[in-house]
Amino acid sequence: MALTKASIERAKYEGDGNERCVKWDDDLPGFGVRVYPSGRKAFVLSYRNAEGRKRLTTLGTFGPVTLHEAKARARRFMGEIIEGDDPQANREHKRSGATVADLCRDYLERHAKPHKKTWKKDQQRIERHILPRWASRKCESITRSEFAELHRKLGRNAPYEANRVLALVRKMFNLAVVWAYVPETFTNPATRVQQYRETKRDRWIKPDELPRLVAAIETEESVYVRGALWLYILTGVRRSELLNAKWTDVDFDRAELRIPDTKAGRAHVVPLSGQALAVLSGLPRLDGNPHILPGHRTGRPLVNIDKPWYRIRKEAGLEDVRLHDLRRTVGSWLAMDGTSLLVIGKTLNQTTPATTQVYARLNEDPVRKALERHGAKFQSVIQKRDGNNIGRKQTTQASDKAAE
């Protein structure tokens, strides 16, 4: 009988605990699902190698791996077998020599770079925290207690960074199972390690702080650094997206900046205010460099803006303000002006309402004013009718009760 998802879910272990129990598929010879005494189920492929030796290789655990995916893997393995290869022997050889450095390299090349816009941060964390400790270690040798110790050490001074490393290691070793660097039974060293509690950062430029920041920015010698900071404050775009923007992305007639590739995975059109257009118009264009904010290297954008920002924020007496807080300032000021969270989310190109919800508390003043107007209007109707004030009865009753 052909295996189906339902038949696999119904399958029970049959044996005395020592026997191998496999439910074979009638449609694909050699393909089946192994049922363990514990109830775990894994897809397997039975075959003979070039020497005639019978082999059984595991294709993945049922659940994380679907029946369709497992059959696709089985067919790929069959192609290798026909060519004279031995997939199980290859996996055993890979596992026997696979180091953490090998896994890190494959993670970056096969997963991070093709799929993550923030892959460089993963690379930095790998180079800073993982490779110095475990580069030459076998993947299978890394234990949960070892990683938990690293997580604790990082968490003493940098709990947010510790949590990012936790997520990175968990993902890498999940892929290590898929890529056969470790056996199916391997315990991911990042599992059951508790992440540190995180609180949303709530720093932005207050109205009374802005004059000091303006004065400090104007002391910066580089016109491009000044331009970058003004554009952060006026548009709210992400730092990397702004630094990589080119003149061809600017439409002065429509007063728009088009960012073709964003963290949200979609193009983002940013309306430009008159002030933002004035900043752009004042930036000199460099021959041979297409970027709005050119760097020192020919044809490359401005990259090192942290050092001048540290000088500027110190000059302004705002040493706790980070560059990203300028983007948060845009959302905060819009919220204080009564702008809806939906519009704020679109302005900042945020994909989830939860991300924008942080600005909800700043919408309280417009709501308060609206309710004050509503209350005053309601009061005027009451007074016109009988001259009473809202709450007068409750106040009178409270006074009478106190007198008693």
Disulfide bonds with the S-S distance in Angstrom:
none
